Amino acid sequence: MADSSGLIVSVSGIRGIVGSALTPEVATRFARAFGQHCYPGVVLVGRDSRPSGRMLRHAVIAGLQASGCHVEDIGIVPTPTCGVLVRARGASGAIQITASHNPAPWNGLKLFGADGAVLPADQGRIIERAYYADSDPHVAWDGIGNETELRGMEEEHLQRVLQYLNRDLIRQAEFRVLLDTNGGAGGPLAIALLSELGCDVIPVGTEPDGDFVHPPEPTPAHLVELAPRVAAEQADLGFVLDPDADRLALISSKGVCLSEELTLALAVQSRIEQDAGSSTGPIVINMSTSRVLEDIAHRAGLKLIRTAVGEANVVERIRSESALIGGEGNGGVIDPRIGWVRDPFIGMGLILEHLARHRQSLSDAVLQLPRYTMRKLKVDLPLDRWPAVAEQLVRSFQTVAQIDRTDGVRIAWPDQWLHVRPSNTEPIVRIIAESPTDASVTSLCEATQRIFRDVLE
């Protein structure tokens, strides 16, 4: 939820516009609340490349030290690297200073537990309450935590990813890859990984300087100027990361931006192939992820589990179900062999391995996947009207489709689905629909919008 200043406070952390909603005072107070949770352990502090992160770093470290925690400052690192390092260093937790794919004026604090995963909801609520209460005392002068500065820590993450890839197979393919990290945190690690895999890398915006040449969220609409460069450079494919490097977008050799949904689909397909048919663990995705994953799981004889939207929800089920792999349709691949965070680095490796194994181009690999059309809409709706809309959706479709109310309302037919859920931070409802054809998904969205109008009139 957003408070009166516009600061968005959730169980996984805070985010807001720097200087208005997110100030040094807010960052220090929130870090101190988290420090009380981690006391007396070591807490890692990392950040993405946004210039405001330099200032917020000081505020966060002050808050943690004031709670008695010792701090290891790991500098500019990808968000999944922060998760990997929590476990590798036996830390009690971590704060990653990042606003993920939000625009440059934004920043935030993302919280990790001792297991290297984003805090689960129950622990996150404890931190949230402590932040608002602001009643925990500061430690005395002789209890203030120490600070250690660590750099070059991505190597731990790199080696963990390489361990689970067929490096020789990928190297033999001699891929030419355009890599765009848009001034974000992922450039150095991505270049190191692709170089280890024998790729000829064409770097674009790979210095972690916070200079976002295009909008930070790597969606096709934001990559229209970049995409033709892949074809112009005669690259086999393009990889694009968001500023904190936990999402991966793909561009074909023809300069065509692919749906982020296909990032996870190709990575999952490759992970199944690695086990050569011996996989038994399920695949875990959220309620809004493409049913392409359902078809892939069905073909492999694997169970598919859907969770509420949110990285923490997906991770929780991956762990409890001993899943093979999972993720979200926003380009987020979660491989439990690496860590409990969306990780584009294992995603890049798995996709390259899939292409090398089948000697395919990215375009040809996509043609082998089931084809659906997805539509995403936002509808303004006062939050107090959502219950009436939800009930009408259920009444309208419950006799002809399966209803799931785990997260909003999800309605599924044999070949299409609809997911309608209210935002936690603003008075809107998100509508996501997927169907085999453009005409059928349009019809489904129009039927849903009519229900909204009927309820609100």
C-alpha positions as CSV (number, residue, x, y, z in Angstrom):
1,M,0.0,0.0,0.0
2,A,1.0,3.6,-0.5
3,D,1.1,6.0,2.4
4,S,0.2,9.7,2.3
5,S,3.7,10.7,1.0
6,G,3.4,8.2,-1.9
7,L,5.9,5.8,-0.4
8,I,4.8,2.2,-1.3
9,V,5.3,-0.1,1.7
10,S,4.9,-3.8,1.3
11,V,6.0,-7.0,2.9
12,S,9.0,-7.2,0.6
13,G,10.3,-3.7,1.2
14,I,9.6,-0.1,0.2
15,R,9.9,2.0,-2.9
16,G,9.1,5.6,-4.0
17,I,10.3,8.7,-5.7
18,V,13.6,9.8,-4.2
19,G,13.5,13.1,-2.4
20,S,9.7,13.1,-1.8
21,A,8.4,9.7,-0.8
22,L,11.8,8.0,-0.3
23,T,14.1,10.2,1.8
24,P,17.3,9.4,3.8
25,E,15.3,9.5,7.0
26,V,12.8,6.9,5.6
27,A,15.6,4.6,4.4
28,T,17.4,4.8,7.8
29,R,14.2,4.1,9.7
30,F,13.2,1.2,7.5
31,A,16.8,-0.3,7.6
32,R,16.8,0.0,11.4
33,A,13.5,-1.9,11.6
34,F,15.0,-4.6,9.5
35,G,18.2,-4.6,11.5
36,Q,16.2,-5.3,14.7
37,H,14.9,-8.4,12.9
38,C,18.4,-9.5,11.9
39,Y,20.2,-8.6,15.1
40,P,23.0,-9.5,16.0
41,G,24.0,-10.9,12.6
42,V,25.7,-9.7,9.5
43,V,23.5,-7.9,6.9
44,L,24.6,-7.5,3.3
45,V,23.9,-4.2,1.5
46,G,23.9,-4.1,-2.3
47,R,22.4,-1.8,-4.8
48,D,21.6,-1.4,-8.5
49,S,23.3,1.4,-10.5
50,R,20.8,4.3,-9.9
51,P,22.7,7.4,-8.8
52,S,20.4,7.9,-5.9
53,G,21.7,4.5,-4.5
54,R,24.9,6.2,-3.5
55,M,23.1,8.4,-1.1
56,L,20.6,5.7,0.1
57,R,23.5,3.4,0.8
58,H,24.8,5.6,3.6
59,A,21.3,5.9,5.1
60,V,20.7,2.2,5.0
61,I,24.1,1.3,6.5
62,A,23.5,3.9,9.3
63,G,20.1,2.3,10.1
64,L,21.5,-1.2,10.3
65,Q,24.5,-0.1,12.4
66,A,22.2,1.8,14.7
67,S,20.4,-1.5,15.4
68,G,23.6,-3.3,16.2
69,C,24.1,-5.2,13.0
70,H,27.4,-5.6,11.2
71,V,27.2,-4.6,7.6
72,E,29.0,-6.1,4.5
73,D,28.7,-3.5,1.7
74,I,28.8,-5.6,-1.6
75,G,28.5,-2.6,-3.9
76,I,26.6,-2.6,-7.2
77,V,25.4,-6.1,-7.8
78,P,22.5,-7.8,-9.6
79,T,19.6,-8.6,-7.3
80,P,19.9,-12.4,-7.7
81,T,23.6,-12.0,-6.8
82,C,22.6,-10.5,-3.6
83,G,20.5,-13.5,-2.8
84,V,23.3,-15.9,-3.7
85,L,25.7,-14.1,-1.5
86,V,23.5,-14.1,1.6
87,R,23.7,-17.9,1.7
88,A,27.4,-18.1,0.6
89,R,28.5,-15.7,3.3
90,G,26.1,-17.0,6.0
91,A,24.5,-13.6,6.5
92,S,21.4,-13.0,8.5
93,G,19.8,-11.1,5.6
94,A,20.3,-8.4,3.0
95,I,19.0,-5.1,1.8
96,Q,19.2,-4.6,-2.0
97,I,18.7,-0.9,-2.8
98,T,16.7,-1.0,-6.1
99,A,13.5,0.1,-7.7
100,S,13.8,-2.8,-10.2
101,H,12.1,-1.7,-13.5
102,N,10.6,1.6,-12.2
103,P,11.8,4.9,-13.8
104,A,15.0,6.6,-12.8
105,P,13.4,9.0,-10.2
106,W,12.4,5.9,-8.1
107,N,14.4,3.8,-5.8
108,G,13.6,1.3,-3.0
109,L,14.8,-1.2,-0.5
110,K,14.2,-5.0,-1.1
111,L,14.6,-7.3,1.9
112,F,16.2,-10.8,1.9
113,G,16.1,-13.4,4.7
114,A,19.0,-15.6,5.8
115,D,18.0,-18.2,3.1
116,G,18.7,-15.7,0.3
117,A,15.0,-15.4,-0.6
118,V,12.8,-12.3,-0.6
119,L,11.2,-12.2,2.9
120,P,8.0,-14.2,3.1
121,A,4.8,-12.2,3.9
122,D,4.7,-13.1,7.6
123,Q,8.2,-11.8,8.3
124,G,7.7,-8.8,6.0
125,R,4.7,-7.7,8.0
126,I,6.8,-7.8,11.2
127,I,9.2,-5.4,9.5
128,E,6.4,-3.2,8.2
129,R,4.8,-2.9,11.7
130,A,8.2,-2.1,13.2
131,Y,8.8,0.6,10.6
132,Y,5.5,2.3,11.3
133,A,5.8,2.0,15.1
134,D,9.4,3.4,15.1
135,S,9.7,2.5,18.7
136,D,12.8,0.3,18.8
137,P,15.7,1.9,20.7
138,H,19.0,2.6,19.1
139,V,22.0,0.7,20.5
140,A,24.5,2.5,22.7
141,W,27.7,3.9,21.4
142,D,29.6,0.7,22.2
143,G,27.0,-1.5,20.4
144,I,27.1,0.1,17.0
145,G,27.8,-2.4,14.2
146,N,30.9,-2.5,12.0
147,E,31.1,-2.0,8.3
148,T,33.2,-4.0,5.8
149,E,33.4,-3.2,2.1
150,L,33.5,-6.1,-0.3
151,R,33.9,-5.9,-4.1
152,G,34.1,-8.3,-7.0
153,M,31.7,-10.7,-5.4
154,E,29.9,-11.7,-8.6
155,E,32.3,-14.6,-9.1
156,E,30.4,-16.7,-6.6
157,H,27.3,-16.3,-8.7
158,L,29.0,-16.8,-12.0
159,Q,30.5,-20.1,-11.0
160,R,27.3,-21.4,-9.6
161,V,25.5,-20.7,-12.9
162,L,28.3,-22.2,-15.0
163,Q,28.2,-25.4,-12.9
164,Y,24.7,-26.2,-14.3
165,L,25.3,-25.5,-18.0
166,N,26.8,-27.6,-20.8
167,R,29.6,-25.2,-21.5
168,D,31.2,-27.2,-24.3
169,L,27.9,-27.5,-26.2
170,I,27.3,-23.8,-26.0
171,R,30.8,-22.8,-26.9
172,Q,30.7,-25.0,-30.0
173,A,27.7,-22.9,-31.3
174,E,29.8,-19.7,-31.2
175,F,26.8,-17.5,-30.6
176,R,27.0,-13.8,-31.5
177,V,24.9,-12.0,-28.8
178,L,23.8,-8.4,-28.5
179,L,23.7,-7.6,-24.8
180,D,21.8,-4.6,-23.5
181,T,21.8,-4.0,-19.7
182,N,20.7,-0.3,-20.1
183,G,23.2,1.1,-17.6
184,G,22.0,-1.4,-14.9
185,A,23.8,-3.6,-12.5
186,G,23.9,-6.7,-14.6
187,G,26.5,-5.7,-17.3
188,P,29.7,-7.0,-15.8
189,L,28.3,-10.4,-14.7
190,A,26.4,-10.9,-18.0
191,I,29.6,-10.2,-20.1
192,A,31.6,-12.5,-17.9
193,L,29.0,-15.3,-18.3
194,L,28.6,-14.9,-22.0
195,S,32.4,-14.8,-22.5
196,E,32.8,-18.0,-20.5
197,L,30.3,-19.6,-22.8
198,G,32.3,-18.6,-25.9
199,C,29.9,-15.9,-27.2
200,D,30.9,-12.9,-29.3
201,V,29.3,-10.2,-27.2
202,I,28.1,-6.9,-28.6
203,P,27.8,-4.7,-25.5
204,V,25.1,-2.0,-25.3
205,G,24.9,0.1,-22.1
206,T,26.8,-2.5,-20.1
207,E,28.5,0.0,-17.8
208,P,26.6,0.0,-14.5
209,D,26.4,3.8,-14.5
210,G,22.6,4.3,-14.1
211,D,22.2,5.9,-17.5
212,F,18.9,4.4,-18.7
213,V,18.9,5.0,-22.5
214,H,15.4,3.5,-22.8
215,P,12.7,3.0,-20.2
216,P,13.9,0.5,-17.6
217,E,11.2,-2.1,-18.0
218,P,12.4,-4.4,-20.9
219,T,9.1,-4.8,-22.7
220,P,8.7,-4.9,-26.5
221,A,7.2,-1.4,-26.4
222,H,10.4,0.0,-24.8
223,L,12.8,-1.8,-27.1
224,V,11.6,-0.6,-30.5
225,E,14.8,1.4,-31.2
226,L,17.2,-1.3,-29.8
227,A,15.6,-4.3,-31.6
228,P,16.8,-3.5,-35.2
229,R,20.4,-3.4,-33.9
230,V,20.3,-7.1,-33.4
231,A,19.7,-7.7,-37.1
232,A,22.1,-4.8,-38.1
233,E,24.9,-6.3,-36.0
234,Q,24.2,-9.8,-37.5
235,A,23.8,-11.2,-34.0
236,D,22.1,-14.5,-33.4
237,L,19.9,-13.0,-30.7
238,G,19.7,-10.2,-28.2
239,F,19.5,-10.3,-24.4
240,V,18.1,-7.3,-22.5
241,L,18.1,-7.0,-18.7
242,D,16.3,-4.5,-16.4
243,P,18.3,-2.2,-14.0
244,D,18.6,-4.7,-11.1
245,A,19.1,-7.7,-13.4
246,D,16.3,-10.0,-12.3
247,R,14.3,-10.0,-15.6
248,L,15.3,-11.1,-19.1
249,A,13.9,-10.1,-22.5
250,L,14.7,-11.7,-25.8
251,I,15.2,-10.3,-29.3
252,S,15.5,-12.5,-32.4
253,S,18.1,-12.3,-35.1
254,K,15.5,-10.6,-37.2
255,G,15.2,-7.8,-34.8
256,V,11.8,-9.0,-33.4
257,C,11.2,-8.5,-29.6
258,L,9.6,-11.6,-28.1
259,S,7.0,-11.6,-25.4
260,E,8.6,-11.8,-21.9
261,E,6.4,-14.9,-21.4
262,L,8.6,-16.8,-23.8
263,T,11.7,-16.2,-21.7
264,L,10.5,-18.5,-19.0
265,A,9.0,-21.0,-21.5
266,L,12.3,-21.5,-23.3
267,A,14.3,-21.7,-20.1
268,V,11.9,-24.3,-18.7
269,Q,12.0,-26.4,-21.9
270,S,15.8,-26.4,-21.7
271,R,15.8,-27.4,-18.0
272,I,13.6,-30.3,-18.7
273,E,15.9,-31.4,-21.6
274,Q,18.9,-31.3,-19.2
275,D,17.3,-34.1,-17.3
276,A,16.6,-36.1,-20.5
277,G,13.2,-37.1,-19.5
278,S,14.0,-38.1,-15.9
279,S,12.5,-35.0,-14.3
280,T,9.9,-35.6,-11.6
281,G,9.6,-32.3,-9.8
282,P,6.8,-30.0,-10.8
283,I,7.0,-26.6,-12.5
284,V,5.7,-23.6,-10.5
285,I,4.4,-20.4,-12.0
286,N,2.0,-17.6,-11.0
287,M,-1.6,-17.1,-11.9
288,S,-0.9,-14.7,-14.7
289,T,1.8,-16.6,-16.5
290,S,1.1,-18.0,-20.0
291,R,-0.4,-21.4,-20.5
292,V,2.4,-22.2,-22.8
293,L,4.0,-23.5,-19.6
294,E,1.1,-25.7,-18.9
295,D,1.5,-27.3,-22.4
296,I,5.3,-27.7,-21.9
297,A,4.7,-29.4,-18.5
298,H,2.0,-31.7,-19.9
299,R,4.2,-32.8,-22.8
300,A,6.9,-33.7,-20.3
301,G,4.5,-35.5,-18.0
302,L,5.2,-33.0,-15.2
303,K,2.8,-31.4,-12.8
304,L,2.2,-27.6,-13.1
305,I,1.4,-25.5,-10.0
306,R,0.1,-22.0,-10.1
307,T,0.5,-19.5,-7.2
308,A,-0.6,-16.0,-6.3
309,V,1.3,-13.3,-8.2
310,G,4.6,-12.4,-6.5
311,E,8.1,-13.7,-6.5
312,A,7.9,-14.8,-2.8
313,N,4.7,-16.8,-3.5
314,V,6.4,-18.7,-6.4
315,V,9.5,-19.3,-4.4
316,E,7.6,-20.7,-1.4
317,R,5.9,-23.3,-3.6
318,I,9.1,-24.1,-5.5
319,R,10.7,-24.9,-2.1
320,S,7.7,-26.8,-0.6
321,E,7.1,-28.9,-3.7
322,S,10.8,-29.5,-4.5
323,A,10.1,-28.1,-8.0
324,L,12.4,-28.5,-11.0
325,I,12.1,-24.9,-11.9
326,G,9.7,-22.0,-11.8
327,G,9.2,-18.3,-12.4
328,E,7.0,-15.5,-13.6
329,G,5.9,-14.4,-17.0
330,N,7.7,-11.1,-16.7
331,G,11.0,-12.7,-17.9
332,G,11.7,-14.0,-14.4
333,V,13.4,-17.5,-14.3
334,I,13.8,-19.1,-10.8
335,D,16.1,-22.1,-10.8
336,P,16.4,-23.6,-7.3
337,R,19.9,-24.9,-8.1
338,I,21.1,-21.3,-8.2
339,G,19.0,-19.5,-5.7
340,W,15.5,-18.3,-4.7
341,V,15.5,-15.1,-6.8
342,R,14.5,-14.4,-10.4
343,D,17.8,-14.9,-12.2
344,P,18.4,-13.9,-15.9
345,F,21.9,-15.3,-15.9
346,I,20.8,-19.0,-15.6
347,G,18.0,-17.9,-17.9
348,M,20.5,-16.8,-20.6
349,G,22.5,-20.0,-20.2
350,L,19.6,-22.3,-20.4
351,I,18.2,-20.6,-23.5
352,L,21.6,-20.7,-25.3
353,E,22.0,-24.4,-24.3
354,H,18.5,-25.1,-25.8
355,L,19.4,-23.4,-29.1
356,A,22.8,-25.1,-29.3
357,R,21.3,-28.5,-28.5
358,H,18.7,-28.2,-31.3
359,R,20.9,-26.1,-33.6
360,Q,18.1,-23.7,-33.9
361,S,17.7,-20.0,-34.2
362,L,15.7,-18.2,-31.5
363,S,12.9,-17.6,-34.1
364,D,12.8,-21.4,-34.9
365,A,12.7,-22.3,-31.3
366,V,9.7,-20.1,-30.7
367,L,7.9,-21.7,-33.6
368,Q,8.1,-25.0,-31.8
369,L,6.2,-23.6,-28.8
370,P,2.4,-23.6,-28.5
371,R,1.0,-20.2,-29.7
372,Y,-1.4,-18.0,-27.7
373,T,-2.4,-14.4,-27.7
374,M,-2.2,-12.5,-24.4
375,R,-3.9,-9.2,-23.6
376,K,-3.2,-7.0,-20.5
377,L,-5.6,-4.2,-19.5
378,K,-6.0,-1.9,-16.5
379,V,-9.4,-0.6,-15.3
380,D,-9.9,2.2,-12.8
381,L,-11.9,0.9,-9.9
382,P,-12.3,2.1,-6.3
383,L,-11.1,-0.7,-4.2
384,D,-14.3,-0.9,-2.2
385,R,-16.1,-1.9,-5.4
386,W,-13.8,-4.8,-6.1
387,P,-15.9,-7.4,-4.0
388,A,-19.0,-6.7,-6.1
389,V,-17.1,-7.1,-9.4
390,A,-15.4,-10.3,-8.2
391,E,-18.7,-11.9,-7.2
392,Q,-20.3,-10.9,-10.6
393,L,-17.3,-12.5,-12.4
394,V,-17.8,-15.7,-10.5
395,R,-21.5,-15.8,-11.1
396,S,-21.0,-15.1,-14.9
397,F,-18.5,-17.9,-15.5
398,Q,-18.8,-20.5,-12.8
399,T,-21.0,-22.8,-14.8
400,V,-18.7,-22.9,-17.9
401,A,-15.2,-22.6,-16.5
402,Q,-13.0,-23.4,-13.5
403,I,-12.8,-20.6,-10.9
404,D,-9.7,-20.0,-8.7
405,R,-9.9,-17.2,-6.0
406,T,-6.4,-17.6,-4.7
407,D,-5.4,-14.2,-6.0
408,G,-8.3,-12.1,-7.3
409,V,-10.4,-14.2,-9.7
410,R,-8.9,-16.6,-12.2
411,I,-11.2,-18.3,-14.7
412,A,-9.9,-21.1,-16.8
413,W,-11.3,-22.9,-19.8
414,P,-9.6,-25.9,-21.6
415,D,-7.8,-23.5,-24.1
416,Q,-8.0,-20.0,-22.6
417,W,-8.0,-18.2,-19.3
418,L,-8.8,-14.9,-17.6
419,H,-7.2,-13.4,-14.5
420,V,-8.6,-10.3,-12.8
421,R,-6.9,-9.0,-9.7
422,P,-6.9,-5.6,-7.8
423,S,-3.7,-3.7,-7.4
424,N,-2.3,-3.5,-3.9
425,T,-0.9,0.0,-4.4
426,E,-3.4,2.0,-6.5
427,P,-7.2,2.0,-7.3
428,I,-7.0,-0.1,-10.4
429,V,-7.8,-3.7,-11.4
430,R,-5.6,-5.6,-13.8
431,I,-7.1,-7.9,-16.4
432,I,-5.0,-10.5,-18.1
433,A,-6.4,-12.8,-20.7
434,E,-4.9,-15.4,-23.0
435,S,-6.5,-17.4,-25.8
436,P,-5.5,-19.1,-29.0
437,T,-6.4,-16.2,-31.3
438,D,-6.5,-12.5,-31.3
439,A,-10.3,-12.5,-31.9
440,S,-11.0,-14.9,-29.0
441,V,-8.9,-12.9,-26.5
442,T,-10.6,-9.7,-27.6
443,S,-14.0,-11.3,-27.1
444,L,-13.0,-12.4,-23.6
445,C,-11.7,-9.0,-22.6
446,E,-14.8,-7.3,-23.9
447,A,-17.1,-9.6,-22.0
448,T,-15.1,-8.9,-18.8
449,Q,-15.3,-5.1,-19.4
450,R,-19.1,-5.4,-19.8
451,I,-19.3,-7.0,-16.4
452,F,-17.3,-4.1,-14.9
453,R,-19.7,-1.6,-16.5
454,D,-22.8,-3.5,-15.3
455,V,-21.6,-3.5,-11.8
456,L,-20.5,0.1,-11.7
457,E,-23.5,1.6,-13.4
